[in-house]
Amino acid sequence: IEINGAGVYKVNPDIATLSIQINANGDTTDAAVNALSQKVSSVIATLSKNGLDSSDWRTTYLNIYPNTSYVNGTTVT
């Protein structure tokens, strides 16, 4: 006795993972954070407009670094 079979099961996905990185610069920390906040608000508005609510996303981290350069071997902020 020989039995062969195959099966296919198709479902619509119920989750998608997106990673979005948003950067902003400013003359002060407050200016950079405000610029970043405006960009994030724009992304959230786009997500909301497309049917996602606030329970569908989260911020995973926020990094703040000074802008530095090297002039004649010296770090300048």
Secondary structure as GFF3:
##gff-version 3
##sequence-region A 1 77
A	DSSP	alpha_helix	29	49	.	.	.	ID=ss1
A	DSSP	three_ten_helix	54	56	.	.	.	ID=ss2
A	DSSP	beta_strand	69	71	.	.	.	ID=ss3
A	DSSP	beta_strand	74	76	.	.	.	ID=ss4
###
